[in-house]
């Protein structure tokens, strides 16, 4: 019923996120979903990964502080109002939602939302890497 979420505390500085991701990649831990929240000095990276226990161990060996937490992964219809109905039922039960983030997995692709300090430079780098960005309109029609 519950899933394990891997949360990693990282300094908010250039390249640090990539270091965490390299540790996971180098140890065969696949990222299924992620959320990154920041403050001026640190970030909190929340991940759903293929092997959370191994990910935590490998990150600790590399000097990263992380924790495992129980979370729910909930499948709801992809229609307007579905999330609101779910949240209303949780509220009615007297439960507070502490945080949530999207998880979308298809057989051949995954989607992430990215905010960067220079979006144009990021878009150029992404295009040069050979992947496409998706507009809100395209996403809505999928």
Secondary structure, 3 states (H helix, E strand, C coil): CCEEEEEEEEECCCCHHHHHHHHHHHCCCCEEEEEEEECCCEEEEEEEECCHHHHHHHHHHCCCEEEEEEECCCCCCCCCCHHHHHHHHHHHCCCCCCCCCCCCECCCCECCCCCCCCHHHHHHHHHHHCCCCCCHHHHHHC
